Amino acid sequence: LPAGLFDSLTQLNLLVLERNQLQALP
């Protein structure tokens, strides 16, 4: 995979994880 694409996927993954954590809050 191109390095730029990998960086984009990593950033997207982090955004999804943060969103999931926010949704998990009561």
Biopython code that builds the backbone (N, CA, C, O; Angstrom):
import numpy as np
from Bio.PDB.StructureBuilder import StructureBuilder

atoms = [
    (1, "LEU", "N", (0.838, -1.207, 0.000)),
    (1, "LEU", "CA", (0.000, 0.000, 0.000)),
    (1, "LEU", "C", (0.878, 1.264, 0.000)),
    (1, "LEU", "O", (1.932, 1.302, 0.635)),
    (2, "PRO", "N", (0.425, 2.284, -0.719)),
    (2, "PRO", "CA", (1.150, 3.566, -0.683)),
    (2, "PRO", "C", (1.135, 4.154, 0.718)),
    (2, "PRO", "O", (0.151, 4.022, 1.445)),
    (3, "ALA", "N", (2.242, 4.811, 1.095)),
    (3, "ALA", "CA", (2.348, 5.354, 2.452)),
    (3, "ALA", "C", (1.227, 6.358, 2.711)),
    (3, "ALA", "O", (0.658, 6.371, 3.803)),
    (4, "GLY", "N", (0.899, 7.200, 1.730)),
    (4, "GLY", "CA", (-0.152, 8.203, 1.918)),
    (4, "GLY", "C", (-1.500, 7.548, 2.211)),
    (4, "GLY", "O", (-2.262, 8.017, 3.057)),
    (5, "LEU", "N", (-1.782, 6.459, 1.501)),
    (5, "LEU", "CA", (-3.058, 5.770, 1.721)),
    (5, "LEU", "C", (-3.094, 5.165, 3.114)),
    (5, "LEU", "O", (-4.124, 5.194, 3.788)),
    (6, "PHE", "N", (-1.956, 4.615, 3.542)),
    (6, "PHE", "CA", (-1.883, 4.022, 4.879)),
    (6, "PHE", "C", (-2.123, 5.087, 5.944)),
    (6, "PHE", "O", (-2.834, 4.845, 6.919)),
    (7, "ASP", "N", (-1.530, 6.266, 5.758)),
    (7, "ASP", "CA", (-1.714, 7.365, 6.716)),
    (7, "ASP", "C", (-3.184, 7.764, 6.765)),
    (7, "ASP", "O", (-3.720, 8.018, 7.844)),
    (8, "SER", "N", (-3.837, 7.822, 5.613)),
    (8, "SER", "CA", (-5.252, 8.206, 5.569)),
    (8, "SER", "C", (-6.100, 7.172, 6.303)),
    (8, "SER", "O", (-7.004, 7.527, 7.060)),
    (9, "LEU", "N", (-5.807, 5.903, 6.079)),
    (9, "LEU", "CA", (-6.567, 4.843, 6.745)),
    (9, "LEU", "C", (-6.356, 4.905, 8.254)),
    (9, "LEU", "O", (-7.289, 4.680, 9.024)),
    (10, "THR", "N", (-5.127, 5.210, 8.675)),
    (10, "THR", "CA", (-4.835, 5.299, 10.110)),
    (10, "THR", "C", (-5.609, 6.450, 10.735)),
    (10, "THR", "O", (-6.192, 6.294, 11.808)),
    (11, "GLN", "N", (-5.620, 7.598, 10.080)),
    (11, "GLN", "CA", (-6.346, 8.753, 10.609)),
    (11, "GLN", "C", (-7.840, 8.438, 10.673)),
    (11, "GLN", "O", (-8.507, 8.783, 11.649)),
    (12, "LEU", "N", (-8.362, 7.787, 9.643)),
    (12, "LEU", "CA", (-9.777, 7.440, 9.618)),
    (12, "LEU", "C", (-10.096, 6.462, 10.742)),
    (12, "LEU", "O", (-11.130, 6.579, 11.399)),
    (13, "ASN", "N", (-9.206, 5.497, 10.962)),
    (13, "ASN", "CA", (-9.394, 4.523, 12.038)),
    (13, "ASN", "C", (-9.450, 5.223, 13.401)),
    (13, "ASN", "O", (-10.293, 4.897, 14.237)),
    (14, "LEU", "N", (-8.543, 6.187, 13.618)),
    (14, "LEU", "CA", (-8.516, 6.918, 14.886)),
    (14, "LEU", "C", (-9.800, 7.711, 15.060)),
    (14, "LEU", "O", (-10.333, 7.775, 16.168)),
    (15, "LEU", "N", (-10.308, 8.315, 13.996)),
    (15, "LEU", "CA", (-11.556, 9.085, 14.091)),
    (15, "LEU", "C", (-12.714, 8.166, 14.477)),
    (15, "LEU", "O", (-13.552, 8.530, 15.301)),
    (16, "VAL", "N", (-12.756, 6.984, 13.885)),
    (16, "VAL", "CA", (-13.831, 6.034, 14.192)),
    (16, "VAL", "C", (-13.739, 5.573, 15.645)),
    (16, "VAL", "O", (-14.754, 5.457, 16.330)),
    (17, "LEU", "N", (-12.506, 5.309, 16.113)),
    (17, "LEU", "CA", (-12.332, 4.872, 17.499)),
    (17, "LEU", "C", (-12.778, 5.962, 18.461)),
    (17, "LEU", "O", (-13.449, 5.674, 19.452)),
    (18, "GLU", "N", (-12.414, 7.213, 18.182)),
    (18, "GLU", "CA", (-12.812, 8.318, 19.050)),
    (18, "GLU", "C", (-14.326, 8.449, 19.060)),
    (18, "GLU", "O", (-14.923, 8.659, 20.116)),
    (19, "ARG", "N", (-14.951, 8.327, 17.900)),
    (19, "ARG", "CA", (-16.409, 8.446, 17.802)),
    (19, "ARG", "C", (-17.081, 7.333, 18.600)),
    (19, "ARG", "O", (-18.070, 7.570, 19.293)),
    (20, "ASN", "N", (-16.540, 6.115, 18.500)),
    (20, "ASN", "CA", (-17.114, 4.992, 19.246)),
    (20, "ASN", "C", (-17.008, 5.223, 20.749)),
    (20, "ASN", "O", (-17.926, 4.900, 21.504)),
    (21, "GLN", "N", (-15.875, 5.786, 21.176)),
    (21, "GLN", "CA", (-15.691, 6.049, 22.602)),
    (21, "GLN", "C", (-16.691, 7.098, 23.077)),
    (21, "GLN", "O", (-17.237, 6.979, 24.174)),
    (22, "LEU", "N", (-16.936, 8.124, 22.261)),
    (22, "LEU", "CA", (-17.892, 9.173, 22.638)),
    (22, "LEU", "C", (-19.296, 8.577, 22.744)),
    (22, "LEU", "O", (-20.051, 8.920, 23.654)),
    (23, "GLN", "N", (-19.642, 7.696, 21.823)),
    (23, "GLN", "CA", (-20.971, 7.079, 21.842)),
    (23, "GLN", "C", (-21.130, 6.153, 23.041)),
    (23, "GLN", "O", (-22.249, 5.904, 23.491)),
    (24, "ALA", "N", (-20.022, 5.644, 23.555)),
    (24, "ALA", "CA", (-20.088, 4.705, 24.674)),
    (24, "ALA", "C", (-20.354, 5.428, 25.991)),
    (24, "ALA", "O", (-20.732, 4.802, 26.981)),
    (25, "LEU", "N", (-20.154, 6.752, 26.002)),
    (25, "LEU", "CA", (-20.404, 7.494, 27.237)),
    (25, "LEU", "C", (-21.895, 7.503, 27.559)),
    (25, "LEU", "O", (-22.724, 7.545, 26.650)),
    (26, "PRO", "N", (-22.238, 7.466, 28.831)),
    (26, "PRO", "CA", (-23.651, 7.476, 29.229)),
    (26, "PRO", "C", (-24.287, 8.837, 28.956)),
    (26, "PRO", "O", (-25.471, 9.031, 29.229)),
]
sb = StructureBuilder()
sb.init_structure("model")
sb.init_model(0)
sb.init_chain("A")
sb.init_seg("    ")
for serial, (resi, resn, name, xyz) in enumerate(atoms, 1):
    if name == "N":
        sb.init_residue(resn, " ", resi, " ")
    sb.init_atom(name, np.array(xyz, "f"), 0.0, 1.0, " ", f" {name:<3s}", serial, name[0])
structure = sb.get_structure()
